[in-house]
Amino acid sequence: QVQLVESGGGLVQAGGSLRLSCAASGHTFNMYPMGWFRQAPGKEREFVAGVSWTGANTGYADSVKGRFTISRDSANGTVYLQMNSLKPGDTAVYYCAARAAGRSFYTNTDAYNYWGQGTQVTISS
């Protein structure tokens, strides 16, 4: 069983930065690909970024490419999402997710087995 707890959300002005953290419990965390997703009001949950179980491979949604960076610290059981040049369109609840199979991340929500409770990110114009 893996438990995920996100933190780091908040309210910032457009152009600002935030770093989200996802702390994972469970001894098998280091074997899991991880993803960050977000869900804005009235919209479906969408893929933001993913990282392979080794951390060597990462991927991003086109809307955040060049602005967001995903990384993982396996020693501390934490996955990060560094978000720069934030825009009002980035406003959403952000979730981290763990996939308990394979080595690569996926962009679809149903590929993930464990989810955090989410952290709110609000960007003002």
C-alpha positions as CSV (number, residue, x, y, z in Angstrom):
1,Q,0.0,0.0,0.0
2,V,1.3,3.5,-0.9
3,Q,0.0,6.7,0.6
4,L,0.7,10.0,-1.2
5,V,0.4,13.5,0.4
6,E,0.8,16.6,-1.7
7,S,1.8,20.0,-0.4
8,G,3.1,23.3,-1.7
9,G,0.0,24.7,-3.3
10,G,-1.2,28.3,-2.8
11,L,-2.1,31.6,-4.4
12,V,0.5,33.4,-6.5
13,Q,0.4,36.1,-9.2
14,A,0.8,35.3,-12.9
15,G,4.5,34.9,-13.7
16,G,5.3,33.5,-10.3
17,S,6.6,30.1,-9.2
18,L,5.5,27.3,-6.9
19,R,7.1,23.9,-6.0
20,L,4.7,21.1,-5.2
21,S,5.9,18.1,-3.2
22,C,4.4,14.6,-3.0
23,A,5.5,12.6,-0.1
24,A,5.1,8.9,-0.4
25,S,5.0,6.2,2.2
26,G,5.6,2.5,1.4
27,H,8.8,0.6,0.8
28,T,8.0,0.0,-2.9
29,F,7.7,3.7,-3.8
30,N,11.1,3.7,-5.5
31,M,9.8,1.1,-8.0
32,Y,6.8,3.1,-9.1
33,P,6.5,5.5,-12.0
34,M,4.9,8.7,-10.8
35,G,2.7,11.4,-12.4
36,W,1.3,14.8,-11.6
37,F,-2.3,15.6,-12.8
38,R,-4.5,18.6,-12.4
39,Q,-8.3,19.2,-12.4
40,A,-9.9,22.6,-12.9
41,P,-13.5,23.3,-12.0
42,G,-15.8,21.8,-14.6
43,K,-13.0,20.0,-16.4
44,E,-11.7,16.5,-16.5
45,R,-8.5,15.5,-14.7
46,E,-5.6,15.9,-17.1
47,F,-2.0,14.8,-17.2
48,V,0.7,17.4,-16.4
49,A,4.0,15.6,-16.0
50,G,5.4,12.1,-15.4
51,V,8.6,10.5,-14.3
52,S,9.9,6.9,-14.7
53,W,10.7,4.8,-11.7
54,T,14.5,5.6,-12.0
55,G,13.9,9.3,-12.7
56,A,15.8,9.1,-15.9
57,N,12.8,9.7,-18.2
58,T,10.3,12.5,-17.9
59,G,7.4,13.8,-19.9
60,Y,5.1,16.8,-20.0
61,A,1.8,18.1,-21.3
62,D,2.3,20.6,-24.2
63,S,0.7,23.3,-22.1
64,V,3.4,23.1,-19.4
65,K,6.4,22.1,-21.4
66,G,9.3,24.4,-20.8
67,R,7.7,25.9,-17.6
68,F,7.3,22.9,-15.3
69,T,9.9,20.3,-14.2
70,I,9.2,17.0,-12.5
71,S,11.8,15.3,-10.4
72,R,12.0,12.6,-7.7
73,D,14.2,12.1,-4.7
74,S,14.0,8.4,-4.0
75,A,16.1,8.6,-0.8
76,N,13.4,10.8,0.7
77,G,10.4,9.2,-1.0
78,T,9.3,12.5,-2.6
79,V,8.3,13.7,-6.0
80,Y,8.4,17.4,-6.9
81,L,6.8,19.6,-9.5
82,Q,8.6,22.9,-10.0
83,M,6.2,25.3,-11.7
84,N,7.6,28.5,-13.2
85,S,6.0,31.3,-15.3
86,L,2.6,30.4,-13.9
87,K,-0.5,31.5,-15.8
88,P,-4.1,31.9,-14.7
89,G,-4.9,28.8,-16.9
90,D,-2.7,26.7,-14.5
91,T,-5.3,27.2,-11.7
92,A,-6.5,23.8,-10.6
93,V,-6.2,21.1,-7.9
94,Y,-3.0,19.2,-8.5
95,Y,-2.7,15.5,-7.7
96,C,0.2,13.2,-7.6
97,A,-0.3,9.5,-8.6
98,A,1.7,6.3,-8.4
99,R,1.6,3.5,-10.9
100,A,2.2,0.1,-9.3
101,A,3.3,-1.6,-12.5
102,G,6.0,-1.2,-15.1
103,R,8.8,1.3,-15.3
104,S,7.3,4.1,-17.4
105,F,4.7,6.7,-16.6
106,Y,1.5,7.1,-18.6
107,T,-0.7,10.0,-19.4
108,N,-4.1,8.5,-18.7
109,T,-5.5,8.6,-15.2
110,D,-6.7,4.9,-15.2
111,A,-3.0,3.7,-15.4
112,Y,-2.4,4.9,-11.8
113,N,-3.2,2.9,-8.7
114,Y,-2.7,5.4,-5.9
115,W,-3.6,9.1,-5.6
116,G,-3.0,11.9,-3.2
117,Q,-5.7,14.1,-1.8
118,G,-4.7,17.1,-4.0
119,T,-3.4,20.6,-3.4
120,Q,-5.0,23.8,-4.7
121,V,-3.0,26.0,-7.0
122,T,-4.5,29.4,-7.8
123,I,-2.9,31.9,-10.1
124,S,-4.2,35.5,-10.2
125,S,-3.9,37.7,-13.2
